[in-house]
Amino acid sequence: MSDAIDSILSKKPVTGNYTDRGTKIVRPGEELDKNAFLRILAAELSHQDPLSAKDGTEFVTQMAQFTSIEQMSNLNNTMRFAGATSLIGKYAMVNNTDTYGNLYHGVITGVSRDKGSIKINMVVGEGKDKDGKPRPIVEKFNLDDIIELIDIPEVSEDKKSTESTNPKEENKVV
């Protein structure tokens, strides 16, 4: 009995997202990406016995499945990026805070890709350049950090001085 307890106590604890053997822990609800699928496929192929190979069509089917998953993933990324570009000019609030604990908010001015994730460029304030001229302060945020979008209606040139530009208020004539 004490041997069983000693055996349990002597095991290394699970640290971070990996077991004591270095295997990544996948929790329920987390998705496996195409790289995980490729690793599983490569492991399966490397452990096959060449003398009793599987049916050739099964290998082709597996490769077709992998290609299909990869293409769906690429299409998804392209569609997400295209959707993100439609946010340019919109007023947004993101789930990131400044040094005072306030959520960042501002107008989205651009979209970019950064190491597989989609980033938005947002004007979060105004500063001054080296000559003392005003310039916008632009920060980058993850697309998934957007928590609220506000569509600011177009204001014609002749009405700019008489309409409120605060997105929290209704457009009122001053």
PyMOL commands that set and color helices and strands:
alter all, ss='L'
color gray80, all
select helices_A, chain A and resi 2-10+34-46+50-52+56-85+143-145+157-159
alter helices_A, ss='H'
color red, helices_A
select strands_A, chain A and resi 91-97+103-114+117-128+134-142+146-150
alter strands_A, ss='S'
color yellow, strands_A
deselect
rebuild
show_as cartoon
